[in-house]
């Protein structure tokens, strides 16, 4: 049987949700059936080390190499098209367009002419996230079948909705990672409903369990309850302001605990200021990023997610795989995997509600143990989602 030639495009392999999902997905793929190339926009991410040996990591774009030079070196190249593209994008960003969806539009507007069209013809090309990966697959790649993954609740409006329509029009399949993400996207682009489907973030439970057992100094003491949150340091989506306020409330109540956060992002400085102002330096601890978050999940007492929006909630799923009770806010897709009072607690997007739920689980050992027992009986991973992907390829052949 001839292998299908597959190209997957994602911005990078930093420690984040879509990137974890992709690594897990690639670890389960049948390489007797697929020949996989992977294209990144940025290299050096923490998860690159976990790429299966069968995956061919393509070299960086010339433009990627260009922008890694300092400003003087860039000018010395005398590469006028790249200099103009870089200058145009930088000036557009400085005019106040700071949201990720705006940055993606401006990047593509200015930088796309500098990006190559691959010589190789693929059977399948996948933009494994909204934004740049989807733009690249839609406009640059020669493939028989094109797919786009939407791993957030993608509420596009105005100029961004208009700009992105042409890229999704060029897709054969649009995959969302939850029912709620499907509903949101369909509301934005009802004309694409016939080529949309749901494939949840693909999880390899064996891979996650194996990595959780890698000897790691997590710093989590058995003497005090340890809470853990894994999310980009982002206020509007990930709700770290809720986490910090909940932490403050719990400390004021005299609860003994430590709360660890894995991630990086634009909210870090503001978080550090709040932590210092409220004397939480020994209570709310920013760990930065790590290539292997799973030992931290295994060692924590509770996993806490305070997001306002999620496409699926991958870290929650990983905590469930490792039998860690969950406290989460009620976001779009939360009931795709949470069973309240069974595998965790779901509360309003409110610091007091989050603090109450954490305190309840720390004090109610019977409830805590019943959640762990329920999780131990839950099905681990979601091989059926991999099978959906295989079926999609077979039908598309």
N, C-alpha and C positions, 0 to 999 in steps of 0.2 A: 504494500500500500504506500503510495506516494505521500510524503508529509505535506501538510498545508503550511505555506509560508505566512507567518503572522508577524505583524509589526505592532508593538505596544508603545504608546507615547504618554509620558507623564512629566511634570515639570522637574521633579527631583525625587530622591529617595531619603529625604529627611525624616525624622521621627514624627509622623503625623498619621491621621486616620486612613486616608486613601492609600498612602504609601505602605502602611502595615497590611492593608487588605490585599494590595497587589503582591507583596512578598508571600503572603499566605497562599494566595491564588496560584502563584508560580511554583510554589513548593508542592502543589498537588497535581499540576498539569501532566498529562501523559505525553512525554516527549517522543514516544514512538509514533505519535500522530501529528505532532506540531514541531515546526522549526521556528524558533522565536527570536526576533530581534527586539531590542529595547532602546528607545531614543529618549534622552533626557535634555532638558534645557539648562540644567545646572547640575554639576557633579560634586562628589565628595560627601553625599548624605550618609547618615549613620547606618541606613539599612542596605547600602550597596554590598556590604560584606556577606549578606544573607542571600544574594542572588544565586539560584541554582547554576551549576557549572554549564548546564545545557543552554542557558540563555546567553545570547551574544549581545553584549553591551556595545552599542555603536559609539564611534568617536564623537567628541563635541562638535557642534557647529563652529564654523570659522568665526561667526559673530560672538559665540560664547567665549572663545579664546581671546577675541579682541577686547571684550569688556572686562576681562580679568586683568588686563594691563592697567598700569596707572595712567593718569591723564597725559603726561608727557610722552610716554611710550605710544599711546594711542595716536597722538598727533604726529609722532615720528614715522608712523606707518605710511602716512600720506594716502590712506585709504579713504578717499572722499565720500563714497556712498555710505560706508559704515560710520564715519564721523558725522555726516549729516543726519543719519538715522538716530545715532546716540544723542546728538544735540537736540533734535526735534522731540524725542521722547522725554528727555530730561526737562526741557522747557515746559512741555505739556503737564508733567507731573507737578512742577512747581506752581502751576496755576490753581492748585487746590484739589486736583482729582486724586484722592487718596484711597478710595475704596478699592478692594481687590478687583471687582468687576470692571471698574473704570480703568484701572491700570492695565488689565488684560486687553481691553479695547484699544487703548492708546499705544500699548506695546505693539500690537499687531498692525495698527495703522502705520506706524513709523518703521518698525523693524522687519516686517514680513518680506519686503523686497530683498533683504540681505540673507534670507534663509533659503537653503537649497531645496530643490525637488529631488528626492532619492531616485537613483537610477533603477533600483530594483523594483520589480513588479510583485506585489503581494496578493495572496489570496484574501487575506483579511487584515484590515488596519483598525486599531482600537485607540481612540482618544480616551485614556483612562481617568479623565476628569473633565469637568466643564472648563471653559476658558482656553488657554493656549494649546493644550493637547488636542482639544476638539478642533480648534481653528487650523492647526497644522495638518491633521489628518484630512480635514474637509478640503483644503485648498492646495496642499503640496504633494500629497501621497497618491501614487497610482496603485489602486487596489480594487479587486473585484467586489469586495464587500467592505463597507465602512460602518463602524459602530462608535457611538459615544456613550461614555458612562457619566451619569449625573449623580454625584454622591453627597449632595446637599439639597435642602429645600430651596430651589433656585427661583426666587421671586424677582424676575427681571421686569423692569418697567422702562418707559421712555426711550431714550436714545440707545441704551444697552439692549433692550428687547428688540428694537429695530435692527441694530447692528448684527446681533447674533443669529437672527432668523435664517439668513442665507447659509450659515454653516450647518445648522440642523437640517435644513432642506436638502443638503448634500449627503445626509446620513441614511443608510439603509435600516439601521436599528438604533434606537435610543433606549438605553438601559438605565433605570433608576434603582437605587439601592433599598427602597422601602415603599410601602403603599402610600405614605403621606408625601414622599418626594415625587411619586408618580402623579398624585392628585394636583400638587402645586404646579408641576411642569405642564400638565395637561391644561390647566387653567391659563397659563401663560401662552402656550402654543397649541390650541385645540386642533389645529390643522394637521398636527403630527401624531395624533392619537393612534392611527392605524399601525405605526411602526414603533410604538412604545411597549415596553414590558418591564417587569420587576425581576431583578436578580439581586438578592440580598448580598451584602458584603460577604465575600467568601472566606471562610475560616477553616484552617486546618488545626483541629484540636490536638493532634499528636505533635505537630510542630510547636505549638504554643506550650504544651506541657513539657516538652523536651527543653525548650529554652528557659522555662521557669526554674529548672533544676540546675542551671549553670551556676557554679559557686560565685556569689556576688555579695559584696559588703553593702547592704542596703541602708544600714544605719538604723533600722527599725527595731526598737527594743521590745522584748516580750513583757517588760515590766509595766508598760503603759500602752493603752490602745492607740493604734496608728491608723489614721485615715489617709486615703490616697486619691488624688485626682490626676488624670492624664489628659491634657488638652492644651492646645495652643493658647498662649497668654493673650487672650482676646476678650474684651469686656462685653460687646454687644451680643455675640453669638454664644460664647462659652460661659458667660455669667460668673466670672471670677469675682465680681463685686458682691454677688450673693454669697459666694464661698467665704470671702473675707469678713463680711458682716456676720455670717453664721458662726464663724470661728470666734469672733469677738464676743458674741452672745454666750457661747459655750464657756469661754474662759471666765466671763463675768459670773456665770452660774457655779463656778468652782469645779467644773468637770476636768478631770485629768486626761489629757490626750495630746497627740502631736498630729499635725496635718501636713502631709507632703504633697507637692505639686510637681509633676514632670511636664515640661514644655517650655517653649520660648515664644516670644511675640511682642507686639507693640505696647502691651499693657504692663510690661515688666516694671518700668520705672515708677508708674503710678501705684502699682501693687507694693513695691518696696517702701514707698513713702507712707502708705496706709499701715503697713506692718510696723514700721518704726514709730509712727505717731501713736499707735495703739498698743505698743509694747508687746508685739506678737512675734518678736524675733526668734524666740525659743519654741514657738507654738506652730506658726505657719511657715513652712520651710520650702523655699524654691530650690529644686534640684537641678534645674536646667534640663537638657535632653540626655538621652541615653540610647545606645543602639539596641539594648535589650531591657524593655520595661517589665518583662514578665516575672523576674524574681521579686520585684517590688510589689506586684499584685499578689503574688503567692504569700509574701510576708505581711501584708497589711491586715488590719482587723476588719475594716470596712472600705468599700470602694464608693466614692461620692462623686456624682456628676451634677453640676448646677447649670447646665446649658439652657439657653432660651430656644435654640433651634439646632437640630441635628438631622442629617439625611437618614441615618440609621442609629448610630450610637455604638460604634465599634468597640470602644474600651469597656463599655458595659458588658457586651457579649464576651469579651475576653475575661473579665472578672467572673462572669458566670461559669465559664469553662473551668476556671481555677477555684471554683466554689467559694468565692468571696461575697458575702452579703452586700447588697447594693442599696444606697440611698440616692435617688435621682429626682430631679425636677420633672414636671410634666411638659415635655416638648413634643413637637409634631409626631415623631415616629416611635415614641416611647413604648406604646402598647404592642408594637410589632414583636417585642421580646419580653417585656416586663409583665409579670402576673402579681399585682399588689398583694402584699402580706404572704406571698408564697416564695418568690425568689428575691424579694427586696421590698422597699417602700418607695412609693411614688407620691410626691408632694407638690404643692403650688410653688411657683417661682418666687419664693419669698424667704428671706433669711431666717425668720422665726420658725417657719414651717420646716426648713432644712435642719435647723438646730434641734427642734423638737424631735424629729425623726432620728437623728444621730444619737441624741441622748436616750431615746427609747430603746434603740437597738443595743447600746452599750450597757444599759441597765437590765433589760429583759432577756436573760440568758435563755429562757425557754423559747422565745420568739427567734432569737439569734440562731440557736441550734436547729430549730425547725426549718429555717431558711437554708442553712447549710445542707441539711438532709434532703430537702427538696431539690437543691441544685445538683446534688450527687446523683439524683435519679434523672435529671434532665438529659436530653440527647446532647451530646457534645459535637460541636462543629456543625457544618451544613453541607455535606457532600452532595445533597440534592441540588444545591445551587450550582455546583460545578457541572452536574449533569445537565442543568438547564442551558449552560453555556455550550456544552458539547452538542446538545440538540439544536441550538440556535445555529451553530456552524453547519451541522448536517443538513438542516432545512434550507440554509442559504446556499449550499453548494450547487 
